[in-house]
Amino acid sequence: MATLAHLVANSLWFAFDALDQQKTGEVTKSKLKVLTQNVGVLLNVNRRVENCIGEYLSCQQLNFEQYLYFLTHEVLVEADDGSTPYGELKKHHDTLEHTFWLLGRGTLLQRHFPVFSEDAVFKLFRIFCLLADRSPARKSLLEVTLNIVEVREVTRHLITSLGREWDARDFTQLATSILYFTFPVFLAFLEGRYAQDTESAALERAVEEVYKKFVEQILKQGKIYQRAWWAPIWVKREIELRPWALIVSNHMVKAQSEALAKAVGRTHICLTPSATVHNIPDEPGARPCRFTLCLESNKLVELAATDHRSKAEWLRALDAAIHHSKQSLPYQATMSAIRKNEYAEEEARETAERIRRDSQADIIENTQAELMAEKLARAEAEATAREEAAARQAEEKRVLELQTLRRQLETLLEEETQAKRDEEIVRNLQARVLSEEWERREELERLQADQRRMLEEETKKRQAFELQQEEKDSQLREAEKRLRKLESERLKLDHELRSAREKIIMSERGKELLEARMKVKERTPPVRTYSLRPIRKERGTTPVRSSSFNSHAARFFKFRSKTDDTNDNVSENSNGTVESN
C-alpha cells in the first residue's frame, strides 16, 4: 500500500461509514463516484478517475477494503509512488483528511454535553486518524480504534498542556475498563474525565499544542539565536523544527525584520539525512550555548540556544529530525509503531512472568500448606494459653476501666448539672437582652417612621417653598419688566413734561407780549389830522408820556426778532387760547 493511502485510510473510513447509512459495510458505486471525483480534483489528477469505478469489479456495491484498494491503485498512485517523503505528501494528506472530515462530521459531532469546539474536535480527529488502527469488529465489520497506549500518550500531552499533573494510576483505572476506543468513545473519555471545569480558551490552546506535536510534526519550537553570514551579529528568531525542515515561524512581521532575515539567511531550511549537527564548547568572550548545522550543500548555519538545557533539547531534536527527514511515514506514526511494539512486548513479558509465577506458586503453595498446618497446631495451643492470660488481664483491666469510667461519669454529671444551671441563667439573660433589644428595635422603628414622616413633610414643604419661590421669581421678573416699562414711560413723560413746560413758558411770554401790545394800543391816542400850521388854540399842550410806559414798551419791542414772533405764534396755536392773569 502506498504511504498516502496508509495515511488517509482511517479518515477515509469515516467518510465511507457516513455514506453507508444502512450500516451494512457496503456503499453503492454511484455514491463513491462523487467521493472519487473529489479526491481526483484535490490531487490534481488530469483524467476522470470516477469513470473507472464503474468498471471495477462486477458488483454495484463495494466494501471499504475494495474501495481502498481501488483508490490506492487508481487515484492515490498519481501523487505517491511509495517512496515519496512525507514532507512532500503532507499537503495532500491535510487536504484529503479535511475533505473526509467534512463528509463524516455530521455523525462525529453529535454527542451529549459537548465541551470541545468543532475546531478542537477536528484536530482531535486528525490525531485519532494518525494513530488509530483498523480492526474487525462485531459482525465482521471494520472499525477504527485507538490503542490504549496511544490514548495514554495523547491524554498525557493534553493534561500537561493544561498545566496539570499527570496521574498514570487514575488513567489506568479508567481506561482498562474500556474495550475499544473508537473516536466517539475517545472524545467522550476526554470530555467526561479531563475537560470538565476547564476554560474553553485553555482547552483550545492545549488541543492546539497536541495537534502541533502529532499532526504538524513539530519536534521543537522556541526562540534561538542565528548568526548572520556577513557579520558577527546574532539575531533572535522563533523557529519550528520539523523532520523535513527548520522553519522560521514569524519571518513576516516588519520591513526591517524582512531585510534582517535576508541578511541572516533563509526562513525555510530543508533537512536531509546527510546534514549534521555539531556542538561548540563555550569559550571566553564568545556567545555561550552555540552549535552548528551543516547542510547537504555544505552551508554552515551557526545557532545558539538561550541556555544549556535548551541547547541539549535542540541537539537531540535536530538529530531526530535529520534521521527521519526522508522517511515516507510521519515521525509520530513511526513513534506510535515503536510504542505499540514496546507495549506488545511488555504485555508478552508480563504474560510469561504471570504463567511462570503461577507454576511456581503451585509448588510453593503445597509446601507452605504443610508448614502452615504444623504452625497452626502449635500456634493454636500457644494462642489458647495466651488467650486465657489475656482474658484475665483484660478482666482486671476492664474492672479498673469501669471504676475509672464511673468516676468520670459522676464528674461529668456534676459538670452537666452545673452547665444546665449556667445555661438556664444565660438563657434568662439572653431573653432579657432580647426583650430589651426588641423594645429598642420597636423604638427605633417608631423613630424611623417619625423621621420618614418628617422627611416627607419637609420634602412637601420644600417642594411648596420651591413652587412659591418659583412663583415669586416669576412675579419678580414681571415686576422688573413693569418697572422697566414704567421707567421708560416716566422718561417719556419727563420729556413730554419738559416740552410742555417750555411751551408754557413760551405761552406766558406770548401772553405778556399780547398784554403789552394791548396796553400800548389802549394808551395810543386817536389819529387826527393836523394842518401843517395848526392854530395855536388847537395845538394846545401835548401830554407827556410817562417813563414807565416807555421802559415797559422798550422791554418788549426793542430786542425782539422774527424767531420770537414765530415761537409766540406756535405757542398760541398749540395752546389754543391765551390764559389771562
Buried (B, 14 or more C-beta within 10 A) or exposed (E): EBBBBBBBBBBBBBBBBBBBEEEEBBBEBEBBBEBBBBBBEBBEBEEEBBEBBEEBEEEEBBBBEBBBBBBBBBBBBBBBEEEBBBBEBBEBBEBBBBBBBEBBBEBBBEBEEBBBEEEBBBBBBBBBBBBBEBEEEEEEBBBBBBBBBBBBBBBBBBBBBBEEEEEEEEBEEBBEEBEBBBBEBBBBBBBEEBBEEBEEEEBBEBBBBBBBBBBBBBBBBBEBBBBBEEEEEBBEBBBBBBBBBBBBEEBEEEEEBEEBBEEBBBBEBBBEEEBEBEEBEEEEEEBBBBBBBBBEEEEEBBBBBBEEEBBBBBBEBBEBBBBBBBBBBBBBBBBBEEBBEEBEEEEEEEEEEEEEEEEEEEEEEEEEEEEEEEEEEEEEEEEEEEEEEEEEEEEEEEEEEEEEEEEEEEEEEEEEEEEEEEEEEEEEEEEEEEEEEEEEEEEEEEEEEEEEEEEEEEEEEEEEEEEEEEEEEEEEEEEEEEEEEEEEEEEEEEEEEEEEEEBEEBBBBBBBBBBBEEBBEEEEEEEEEEEEEEEEEEEEEEEEEEEEEEEBBEEBEEEEEEEBEEBBEBBBEEBEEBEEE
